[in-house]
């Protein structure tokens, strides 16, 4: 099992040593035990770097003077990632590791970690050390707080890997289709808890569209420049084969964000347009029959089929509106139940 070591300055070494001491409880401290920052790290076959990511994340907490936690999903790794994380958990008690027996993808990993997170700021960091947590975590947090932002995305500078072109296409789509105001939307990001809690249930490869969801909800999104670091070990788990999947996903997400609360606007709009076209065709055929004494039976049949399809689209729109209405009622009941539980919990802790 190979280890990757980064050269540290004396200041960084001192910070890292302090983080290790804090993790062992060697220093007395009077702080709120609840974490204010949560780092989420999806990991698959990253034995050479994931331990360093965890260690430098805790060093970043020490530099910021914050209490933090690190959550890692071991997503079906077949190397020594599990052993590295087990050793790290002995050093850092607030490290939590979730294990998937088979790979379920980054979206499923993030969904699990978001639900388990406790911090008020949640930061997504890769396990491959292309982002150095000791440098990038403070940069994200301080930029967020200084500019009163809800989301901060890292903007890689001097990037030279094989995915530059694919990322360029992705970022162009995000900027023009979803009005996401960042240059590098598929990289590290820090989000306030309110933003994460507003996400819909994530599926497929929807982890790529977190900023799209945040912008749609009206949260303030910004970016901060970060340095590009070549992967020191291992290989990338993403390639060109994911582009068609991502293209289909972005269409689905755009549709849901635009019409999920008003499906009749989509289905009804198509239905009305089809009915109007069908009606105009019937008027044309009627005029042709009376004034030219001729018929165009294939056109007549096509117009009739279009009319039937248009009526079906309107009916689908009505059914979709009923589904959305029931979903909103269920969501409202869930919020009421959660509010009652929270109120009950507050009463239970009162003297």
PENORWO-V485071 format. One record per residue. N is the residue number from 1. RES is the residue in three letters. PHI is phi in whole degrees, -180 to 180 (NA if undefined). OMEGA is omega in whole degrees, 0 to 359 (* if undefined). Layout:
<<N RES PHI OMEGA> <N RES PHI OMEGA>>
This chain:
<<1 UNK NA 184> <2 UNK -93 178> <3 UNK -118 178> <4 UNK -110 180> <5 UNK -117 176> <6 UNK -104 176> <7 UNK -70 183> <8 UNK -116 172> <9 UNK -75 177> <10 UNK -56 180> <11 UNK -66 179> <12 UNK -65 179> <13 UNK -64 178> <14 UNK -64 178> <15 UNK -63 180> <16 UNK -64 178> <17 UNK -64 179> <18 UNK -66 179> <19 UNK -63 178> <20 UNK -65 179> <21 UNK -64 178> <22 UNK -62 182> <23 UNK -66 179> <24 UNK -89 182> <25 UNK 80 183> <26 UNK -76 181> <27 UNK -111 177> <28 UNK -77 182> <29 UNK -151 177> <30 UNK -113 183> <31 UNK -136 174> <32 UNK -68 182> <33 UNK -67 180> <34 UNK -71 182> <35 UNK -68 175> <36 UNK -98 179> <37 UNK -130 174> <38 UNK -119 175> <39 UNK -102 178> <40 UNK -110 187> <41 UNK -131 171> <42 UNK -77 184> <43 UNK -136 174> <44 UNK -143 181> <45 UNK 55 181> <46 UNK -125 184> <47 UNK -61 185> <48 UNK -77 188> <49 UNK -128 189> <50 UNK -64 178> <51 UNK -64 179> <52 UNK -68 177> <53 UNK -61 180> <54 UNK -64 182> <55 UNK -61 183> <56 UNK -76 173> <57 UNK -67 178> <58 UNK -69 174> <59 UNK -65 177> <60 UNK -66 176> <61 UNK -60 179> <62 UNK -63 180> <63 UNK -65 180> <64 UNK -79 185> <65 UNK 71 182> <66 UNK -117 171> <67 UNK -91 182> <68 UNK -140 176> <69 UNK -134 177> <70 UNK -123 177> <71 UNK -114 180> <72 UNK -127 170> <73 UNK -104 173> <74 UNK -86 191> <75 UNK -88 176> <76 UNK 68 181> <77 UNK -66 178> <78 UNK -114 178> <79 UNK -107 182> <80 UNK -94 181> <81 UNK -59 181> <82 UNK -61 180> <83 UNK -66 179> <84 UNK -62 181> <85 UNK -70 177> <86 UNK -63 177> <87 UNK -66 179> <88 UNK -66 181> <89 UNK -64 177> <90 UNK -72 180> <91 UNK -85 185> <92 UNK -123 185> <93 UNK -61 182> <94 UNK -86 174> <95 UNK -75 177> <96 UNK -120 183> <97 UNK -117 175> <98 UNK -113 185> <99 UNK -116 171> <100 UNK -104 181> <101 UNK -66 174> <102 UNK -130 183> <103 UNK -67 178> <104 UNK -111 177> <105 UNK 94 184> <106 UNK -67 182> <107 UNK -62 178> <108 UNK -64 179> <109 UNK -64 180> <110 UNK -65 179> <111 UNK -58 180> <112 UNK -68 182> <113 UNK -72 177> <114 UNK -59 181> <115 UNK -67 183> <116 UNK -91 185> <117 UNK -69 180> <118 UNK -122 185> <119 UNK -74 176> <120 UNK -80 174> <121 UNK -122 182> <122 UNK -117 187> <123 UNK -122 177> <124 UNK -93 181> <125 UNK -130 177> <126 UNK -75 182> <127 UNK -93 188> <128 UNK -101 180> <129 UNK 66 168> <130 UNK -70 171> <131 UNK -117 179> <132 UNK -88 183> <133 UNK -58 182> <134 UNK -63 180> <135 UNK -97 190> <136 UNK -80 180> <137 UNK -62 176> <138 UNK -60 180> <139 UNK -62 180> <140 UNK -66 184> <141 UNK -65 183> <142 UNK -67 178> <143 UNK -68 178> <144 UNK -61 184> <145 UNK -73 181> <146 UNK -69 184> <147 UNK -110 178> <148 UNK 53 181> <149 UNK -101 175> <150 UNK -95 180> <151 UNK -139 174> <152 UNK -128 178> <153 UNK -105 174> <154 UNK -79 179> <155 UNK -117 184> <156 UNK -65 179> <157 UNK -107 178> <158 UNK 71 183> <159 UNK -67 184> <160 UNK -138 182> <161 UNK -84 186> <162 UNK -81 185> <163 UNK -106 183> <164 UNK -63 183> <165 UNK -65 179> <166 UNK -61 178> <167 UNK -66 178> <168 UNK -63 177> <169 UNK -63 180> <170 UNK -59 183> <171 UNK -66 177> <172 UNK -63 179> <173 UNK -63 181> <174 UNK -64 182> <175 UNK -69 186> <176 UNK -95 181> <177 UNK -89 185> <178 UNK -113 180> <179 UNK 56 176> <180 UNK -80 190> <181 UNK -87 178> <182 UNK -135 181> <183 UNK -91 187> <184 UNK -139 189> <185 UNK -81 184> <186 UNK -112 183> <187 UNK -136 181> <188 UNK -59 180> <189 UNK -157 175> <190 UNK -113 184> <191 UNK -135 174> <192 UNK -71 183> <193 UNK -57 180> <194 UNK -58 180> <195 UNK -67 183> <196 UNK -63 181> <197 UNK -68 180> <198 UNK -85 182> <199 UNK -67 172> <200 UNK -73 174> <201 UNK -55 185> <202 UNK -88 176> <203 UNK -149 182> <204 UNK 51 177> <205 UNK -108 186> <206 UNK -73 175> <207 UNK -62 179> <208 UNK -75 188> <209 UNK -115 181> <210 UNK -62 179> <211 UNK -68 178> <212 UNK -63 177> <213 UNK -64 183> <214 UNK -64 179> <215 UNK -63 180> <216 UNK -62 180> <217 UNK -80 176> <218 UNK 90 179> <219 UNK -76 180> <220 UNK -83 185> <221 UNK -117 177> <222 UNK -140 181> <223 UNK -147 177> <224 UNK -138 182> <225 UNK -72 176> <226 UNK -131 184> <227 UNK -85 175> <228 UNK -80 177> <229 UNK -128 178> <230 UNK -60 177> <231 UNK -57 183> <232 UNK -78 181> <233 UNK -159 178> <234 UNK 79 182> <235 UNK -138 181> <236 UNK -67 179> <237 UNK -97 184> <238 UNK -126 181> <239 UNK -145 184> <240 UNK -66 182> <241 UNK -65 180> <242 UNK -86 182> <243 UNK -63 178> <244 UNK -60 179> <245 UNK -64 181> <246 UNK -65 179> <247 UNK -64 178> <248 UNK -65 180> <249 UNK -63 182> <250 UNK -67 176> <251 UNK -66 179> <252 UNK -64 182> <253 UNK -64 179> <254 UNK -62 178> <255 UNK -63 182> <256 UNK -65 181> <257 UNK -67 183> <258 UNK -85 190> <259 UNK -122 185> <260 UNK -63 179> <261 UNK -93 179> <262 UNK -145 184> <263 UNK -64 180> <264 UNK -63 179> <265 UNK -64 179> <266 UNK -83 184> <267 UNK -67 178> <268 UNK -66 178> <269 UNK -63 177> <270 UNK -64 180> <271 UNK -64 179> <272 UNK -66 178> <273 UNK -63 178> <274 UNK -66 179> <275 UNK -66 179> <276 UNK -64 179> <277 UNK -64 178> <278 UNK -64 180> <279 UNK -64 178> <280 UNK -63 179> <281 UNK -66 179> <282 UNK -64 177> <283 UNK -64 177> <284 UNK -62 181> <285 UNK -67 178> <286 UNK -65 178> <287 UNK -62 179> <288 UNK -64 182> <289 UNK -70 184> <290 UNK -80 187> <291 UNK -98 180> <292 UNK -110 180> <293 UNK 49 177> <294 UNK -140 180> <295 UNK -132 174> <296 UNK -130 189> <297 UNK -60 178> <298 UNK -59 179> <299 UNK -67 178> <300 UNK -61 180> <301 UNK -64 179> <302 UNK -62 179> <303 UNK -65 178> <304 UNK -65 178> <305 UNK -63 179> <306 UNK -62 179> <307 UNK -64 179> <308 UNK -63 179> <309 UNK -61 180> <310 UNK -64 178> <311 UNK -63 179> <312 UNK -63 178> <313 UNK -63 176> <314 UNK -62 178> <315 UNK -64 176> <316 UNK -61 177> <317 UNK -61 178> <318 UNK -64 179> <319 UNK -62 179> <320 UNK -62 177> <321 UNK -63 178> <322 UNK -64 179> <323 UNK -63 180> <324 UNK -63 180> <325 UNK -62 179> <326 UNK -67 178> <327 UNK -62 178> <328 UNK -66 178> <329 UNK -65 178> <330 UNK -63 179> <331 UNK -62 178> <332 UNK -64 177> <333 UNK -63 178> <334 UNK -63 178> <335 UNK -65 179> <336 UNK -65 179> <337 UNK -65 179> <338 UNK -64 177> <339 UNK -63 177> <340 UNK -65 178> <341 UNK -65 179> <342 UNK -63 180> <343 UNK -65 178> <344 UNK -66 178> <345 UNK -65 178> <346 UNK -64 179> <347 UNK -66 183> <348 UNK -69 181> <349 UNK -92 178> <350 UNK -75 180> <351 UNK -68 *>>
